Amino acid sequence: MGKLTVVLAVLLVALALPESTFQQLLSENIGDLPLPSVVQLEVMDAKTLGDVWTLFRAHIKEFFWLVAGLLILLELYNLLVKPLYIVRRLEDRGYIKFEKKATMKDTAADVAKRRQRGDLPPVYPNGWFRICDSSDVKVGEVKTFTILGEGIAVFRGETGTVYAVDAYCPHLGANLGVGGRVVGDCVECPFHGWTFRGEDGKCVRIPYAKGKVPEHAKTKPYTVHELNQLIYVWYHCDGDEPTYTVEEVEEVHTGKWRNDGFSEHVINAHIQEVPENAADVAHLDQVHGPFLIQGVDLRTTNLPSFFSQVRHGWTAAWEALPPPEEHIGVLRLSHFMTIFGCRVPLTTINVEARQIGPSVVHLHFQHAIFGKGVLLQELTPIEPLLLRMTHQVWVSRWMPWFIGKLFLLGEYHQVERDIMIWNNKRYVSKPMLVKEDELIKKHRRWYNQFYSENSPRYTADRNSLDW
């Protein structure tokens, strides 16, 4: 796309040249042409070539404007109709490069290595975690993913049911998701053909074994839940069964609503830091108040500028729900815009963000004119202190195409401001709080239910320079 645009720009400049200028250029440079070109042009003078160019230009203009029009229509389609798709690597956002010759990747690695981490909670809470989208695993397909420090092979059996098992074959360690094959509702190892049942991980076939398959021949199965067009796996450090379920968003699960975009970020933070923002209502004005055009670099977002009088405003409150929904925390928020302190009409968006367990957020939003939608936020630890954060926006099919995309873009930019904090902060287990921070303490007590005695902890001691 970019190369084609450059070619068209060069052609446009050439078309704008007066005929006399083109003839002069030919006269000055025809002697420098390579031999084959000179042989072809030796019977033609500059005037003749100029006449040919005039004739060519008369017809090429129509072709150029046709192509330019098609490119404009394509860009409008991408902007207004095609769902957004944005993926950011760890080093792409949230870091400040202090050494001129260092790359952002080097900077990210250096910050992760040297920053103080604090007295961290366990690194993996118990709960449901998104592993991929439903569309990522087709019938008869197997793929491997790394989450919670483990390799997991996810496959969709020939009946359409999704299964997840330990990615590494217990025989000799081959990765079932790399070269493995789906056979019925089982997955076959690419190394020796051992075949494991998705339902319980039991080995049902060893092609070269003469006797019965040993009872102990099995791999670890994971509990899988597929809804809202996403695939979740259940994690519990003690192997306990699920204690809650992720809520179904009917309009998303059944496909009644339209998907307007997807974004993904990789973050260097403890998983608890991210949902804690919902209870930290005091940070909204400081971090998220400046207009989106002010950017995502917190060094400049609050500096005076032409747009500094345009601000985002909120009224917000967080609460934990009582049993039997004690695994849900709710942030109710009303967003609006102000210019010179005056509230702008029709900018109010009412939001109810439902935190379901430690990693799932359903952010339901409604506008008085454009209607309803939902933003699905998923947090998945890849390994300790490394998270994958995804957002997907779903809206009513009656909503204008660009509204859902604008909502996702707004969330995307606001999250990138948070990432600059998360990537560089230390977790403070006993924070110095004031009365207005009371919700943070309540949120920590609520979130603590997702840890148990054997939840894994980060063991490297890097809270001082002694290490």
Secondary structure as GFF3:
##gff-version 3
##sequence-region A 1 467
A	DSSP	alpha_helix	2	16	.	.	.	ID=ss1
A	DSSP	alpha_helix	19	29	.	.	.	ID=ss2
A	DSSP	three_ten_helix	30	32	.	.	.	ID=ss3
A	DSSP	alpha_helix	35	41	.	.	.	ID=ss4
A	DSSP	alpha_helix	46	80	.	.	.	ID=ss5
A	DSSP	beta_strand	84	87	.	.	.	ID=ss6
A	DSSP	three_ten_helix	90	92	.	.	.	ID=ss7
A	DSSP	alpha_helix	104	114	.	.	.	ID=ss8
A	DSSP	beta_strand	127	133	.	.	.	ID=ss9
A	DSSP	three_ten_helix	134	136	.	.	.	ID=ss10
A	DSSP	beta_strand	142	147	.	.	.	ID=ss11
A	DSSP	beta_strand	150	156	.	.	.	ID=ss12
A	DSSP	beta_strand	162	166	.	.	.	ID=ss13
A	DSSP	beta_strand	181	183	.	.	.	ID=ss14
A	DSSP	beta_strand	186	188	.	.	.	ID=ss15
A	DSSP	beta_strand	195	197	.	.	.	ID=ss16
A	DSSP	beta_strand	203	205	.	.	.	ID=ss17
A	DSSP	beta_strand	221	222	.	.	.	ID=ss18
A	DSSP	beta_strand	224	227	.	.	.	ID=ss19
A	DSSP	beta_strand	230	235	.	.	.	ID=ss20
A	DSSP	alpha_helix	250	253	.	.	.	ID=ss21
A	DSSP	beta_strand	258	267	.	.	.	ID=ss22
A	DSSP	alpha_helix	273	276	.	.	.	ID=ss23
A	DSSP	alpha_helix	283	283	.	.	.	ID=ss24
A	DSSP	pi_helix	284	288	.	.	.	ID=ss25
A	DSSP	three_ten_helix	292	294	.	.	.	ID=ss26
A	DSSP	beta_strand	310	320	.	.	.	ID=ss27
A	DSSP	beta_strand	328	339	.	.	.	ID=ss28
A	DSSP	beta_strand	342	343	.	.	.	ID=ss29
A	DSSP	beta_strand	349	356	.	.	.	ID=ss30
A	DSSP	beta_strand	360	367	.	.	.	ID=ss31
A	DSSP	beta_strand	371	383	.	.	.	ID=ss32
A	DSSP	beta_strand	386	395	.	.	.	ID=ss33
A	DSSP	alpha_helix	401	422	.	.	.	ID=ss34
A	DSSP	three_ten_helix	435	437	.	.	.	ID=ss35
A	DSSP	alpha_helix	438	447	.	.	.	ID=ss36
A	DSSP	three_ten_helix	448	450	.	.	.	ID=ss37
###
